Amino acid sequence: MSLVSQSQSNISVGFNDDDGLLERMITFTLCTIASCVFLFINGTILFTLRSKSVFRDTCRYILLFNLLLADTAQLVLSQVLFLLSVCRITITYPLCGMLTVLSILTNVISPLTLMVMSLERCVAVCLPLRHAMIVTIRNTRLAIIAAWTSSSLHNVFHGILLLDFPFEDLDSLQMKALCSDRTMLLGSRSKMYDNAFTGFLFVSAAIVIISSYVGVILAARSASTGKASALKARNTLMLHLVQLCLSLSSTVYNPILVSFIKILQSEWFLRLHRFLYILMIIFPRCLSSLIYGLRDHTIRPILLAHLGCQLKHKAVAVGA
């Protein structure tokens, strides 16, 4: 078995230690509440983006919808896997494989969508007269289809590499370790491929976003470019770069846990695991809704109106 499998076994041993029912219940409750709050906000923004024609017919809002949809799905799947680990529930390889396939699918979509959104902002500032010709509804939908196709092919390669693992030699398909995307990297070739793909994805997205940022800065210095528009685009691209780093932070989540389990006692390791989950899994998936829901002047009033209306209806229902 590969080093990854051994590491996951170590993590599962750490989880099997008794850290107290009360602490687990508190962790379960707090993380679930935080996730539900952000899922509610994300769902409201998704509804908002489909409620007005100005959003449905604008390319950058179509891309934002795709980004939020992937982040929301990723948050749901991450929460399911986290609650399984907190409750120390092991599942079968087929079920874990299905969950991790969906998780990997949505996880790859975020950086790919950020790349397209960065290019769209760069074109809007650097080529304002040709923006309407280049960034069309058709081209935007093709870019989204290409992103989902690339992520699906990534999962297909994962599945092909899993065929090398001798599942027939197992006594049972019931997993002994806790389910995660790293647990399903069975064999050295799966681990090598995953590391190579993650590195390639991060470098490619970083190059696109940084190049777009440099292009916007250069365009802002020319007399023909509006300073205010360029400044806003530059700030947006900086936020995209931060989002990229946070969205890919989940790739180092398990390696960090593996390194800390060797030097920390069980109870401290479990607390660190929960803190890192909130910092590296929940927070990045909620950043998009916070950035665009409150920063965008077109979305903000409609979003607040929807949130206020829903909260008002809930208050009336409670009062009744």
N, C-alpha and C positions, 0 to 999 in steps of 0.2 A: 504494500500500500504506500501511497505517496506521502511526502512530508505534510501536505495539506490535510490528508486524512488523519495523520497522527496528531496534528495540531488541533483539529476539530475534536478528536477524542479527548485531548487534554481539556478543551473548553467544556465539553460535556461533563467531565469529571468534576470540574469546578462548579458546575451548576447543580450537581447532585449533592453537594454539601448542604447541610441544613442551615439556611440563613434566616429562618424565622418566618412563620406564616403571616404575622402582622406586617412585616416589612414587604413581603411579596404582595400582599393585598394593597398596601399603600402605593407601591410601584405600579401595580396593575391599574389602579383607579386613576392615579395622576396622569400616567401616559395615555390611557384611554380617553380621559377627558380632554387633554391637550390635542390629541389627534382628532377627536370628534369636533372640537371647536374649529380647527383649521379645515377639516373636511366640509363643515357647514359653510365657512367663508368661501372656500374654493368652489363648492357647489353653487353658491349664490352668484359668484363671478361668472361661472360657466353658463348659468341661466341668463345672466345679464348680457353676455356676449352673443347669445342666440335670440334675445328678445327684441333687438332693434336692427333695422336694416343697415344702419350706418356701421354697425359692427360686423354684420354678416358679409357686407360688400367691401370691406376695407382689408387689404392684404395683411397689414401688421396685426390686426385684431384676429384674423383667421389663424395666423401663426401663434398668437398668444393663446387662443383657445386650444390649439394642439399641444402647446407646452403645458398648460394647466391641466389638460386632460391626462397627459402622461404622468405629471407630478402627483395628481390626485390618485390615480390607479396605483402608482408606486407607493404612496403613503399607506393606502389600504393594505397592500400586500406586505409591506414592511411591518405594519402593526400586527397583522395576523401572525407572521413569523416570530415577532418579538413576544407576543402573548403566549405563543406555544413554548418559547424558551423560558419565560417567567414561570409558567405553570408546569414546566418540565415534562412536556408531552412530546413523545417521539411518535413519528408517523412512518408510513411505508415509503419506500423509494419512489414508486410511481406517483404518489400524491405530492411528495416533496419535489419531484421533478416537474410536475405541472405548475406548482406555485413558483418555483425558481425560473421556469421558462417565461412565465408572465412577468415576473419581476425584472429579469434581464431585458425583456422586450421593451418595457416602459422606461427602464433606466437608461438605455442607449438613446431613446428618442429625445430626451432633454438636451444633451449637448449638441446633437444634430440640429435640433430646432433653433437653439441659440446661435449656431453658425449661420443659419439662413436669416434669422432676425438681424444679426450684425451686418450681414451683406446688404440687407434691405435698407438699413439706416445709412450705410455708407453710400449706397446709390442715391438715396434721397438727398444727401448733402453734396456729394461730389458731382453727381449728374442730375441735377434737379429737372432739367428740361427733358431728359430721357427717362425719368423715373416711371412715369405712367406707361411708357412703352415696354420697359424691362420688367417691372414689378406688376404683373397682371394677376387677375384671379386665377387664370388657367395655369400660369407658371408657378404660382404659390401652391396650388393644389398638387401639381406635379412634384414640387419639392417635398411636400408632406408625404406623398406616396413613396417617393424615393427614400425618405428617412425610415418609414415603416418597413419598406422592403429590405433595406440594409440591416435593420435590427432583426428582422425575421430570418434573413440568411445567416446572421451571426448565431442565432439559436439553432438553425439547422446544422451548422458546423459543430456546435456543442453536442447535439444529439448524435452525430456521426462518431465523434470521439468517444462518446459513452459506450458505443458498441464494443470497444476493446475491453471493457471491464467484464470480468467473469462472474456475472450475476448468478449463473447456474451453480456456482460453487458455494453460494451463500446458503446457510441453513434456513433462512427466512428473509423475505423482503422487508421485514420490519427493521427500521434503522435503529442503531444503538446510539448514534450521536444525534444532536439536535439538528433540525432541518435549517439549512441556509444555502445561499448560492455557492459559498465556498465548500460546503460539505459535498455538493454534487460535482466538484472537480475531481473525478475519480480517475487517477492515473496521471503520470507526469506530463503527457502530451496535452491533456486538458488544461493543466495549470500553465504550461508554457504558452499555449494558444491564448488563454484568457489574459495573461500578463501582456503579451504582445499586442493584442487587440486593444486593451485598455490604454496602453502607452501610445499606440497609434492614434486612437480616438482623441486622447487628451492633447497630444502635440498638434494634431490637425486642427482641432477646434481653437486651441490657443493661437496658432498662426493666423487663422482666419480672423479672429476677433481683434488681435493686436494689429494686424495689417489694416483692418477696417478703422481702428482707432487712429493709426498713423495717417491714413488717408483723410480722415475727417479733420485732423489737426492741420494738415497741409492745406486742405481746402478752406479752412477757417481763416488762414492768413491771406487768402486771395481777396481782392476787392469785390469780386463778383458773388461771393458767398455771404449769406446773412449770418452775422455773428451770433445772434441769439439762437438760430436754428442749429448752427454748428456746435455751440456750447451744449445745447440740450442733447444733441446726438452723441457728443463726446461723453457726457455723463451717463447716458443710457448704455453705451458700449462698455464703460467701466463697470457698471452694474452687471452686464452680461458676463464679463470676465470673472467677477466675484461669484456669480451664479454657477459658472462653469466649474470653478474650483470646488464649490460646495456640493454640486451635484455629483462630482466624481470623488468626493471625500468618502463615500460609502465603499469605494474599492479598497481603501486602506483600513476599513473598520475592523475586519477580522484579523489582519496581520497585527494591528495594534493590540488587540485582545490577546493574541497568541504570545506576544512579547511580554505583556504585563502579567500574564498568569504565572510566569516563571519567577517573578520577584515579589508578588503581592500575596497576602493571605486571602483566603477564600472570601470572607465577608467584604473586604475592601475591593477585591476584584469584581464582585457582583455589583457593588455600588458604582464602580468605575464603568462597568458595562452599561448600566442604565443611564449614567450621565452622557456617555459617548453616543448612546442611541438617540437621545434627545438632540444632542449637538450636531451629529453627523448624519442622522437619518431623518428625523422629524423636521428640524429647522430648515434644511435646504429645500425640502419639498413644499414648505410654506412660504418661502421667501418670494416666489413669483407673485403670489396673491397679495402679499404685503406691498411689494414694489409697485405693481401695476394697478392694484385696486385702489390704492390711496394716492399714488403719484400722478396717474393719468387724469387729466382734467375732464375728459369726456366720460370715463368710466365712473369716477368717484361719486358724482351726484346721484347717478342711477343706482350704483351699488348701495350707497347709504340709504337711498329711498327704499330699495328692496329689503335691506336688513332691518330698517326701522319698521317697515310694514309687517314683516314676519314676526319681529319681536312684539309688536303691538298686538297682533292676532294671538300670540302665545299668552300674553298677559291677560287678554280678555277671556281666553279659554280657561286659564287658571282661576280667574275671578268668578267665572260662572260655575 
